[in-house]
Amino acid sequence: MQNGKVLYELPDYYGNKSWSFDDVIAVAFKDLNYDNLKDIIVMTNYITGMGPSGMEPFRVIDVYFQKKDGFKQYEDISEKLNDPKNYKQLKTIKDVVITVRKMFELE
């Protein structure tokens, strides 16, 4: 916000599916795609609220890439970051930065 006006609205967070929000783990501002603009990394905990492990939090990660006119989210990147096979490898912001930057280096 600036002078009481909303400058940018972020796309829906990846975790806002059918899960229940638990808490924010971390937020960071880093240039992930080498365009000299600060992107936003958000790591949160969610719970399913169902079943024997329903109250056990699980990590959800999303990234918003800054553009001249706002922020963009790439569904394929969000899907890769939240793929269960990557869960143990992406514990910190640094882990996410390394992973996302590698995606852009491969393009």
Secondary structure, 3 states (H helix, E strand, C coil): CECCECCCCCCCCCCCCCCEEEEEEEEEEECCCCCCCCEEEEEEEEECCCCCCCCCCEEEEEEEEEECCEEECCHHHHHHHCCHHHCCCCCCHHHHHHHHHHHHHCC
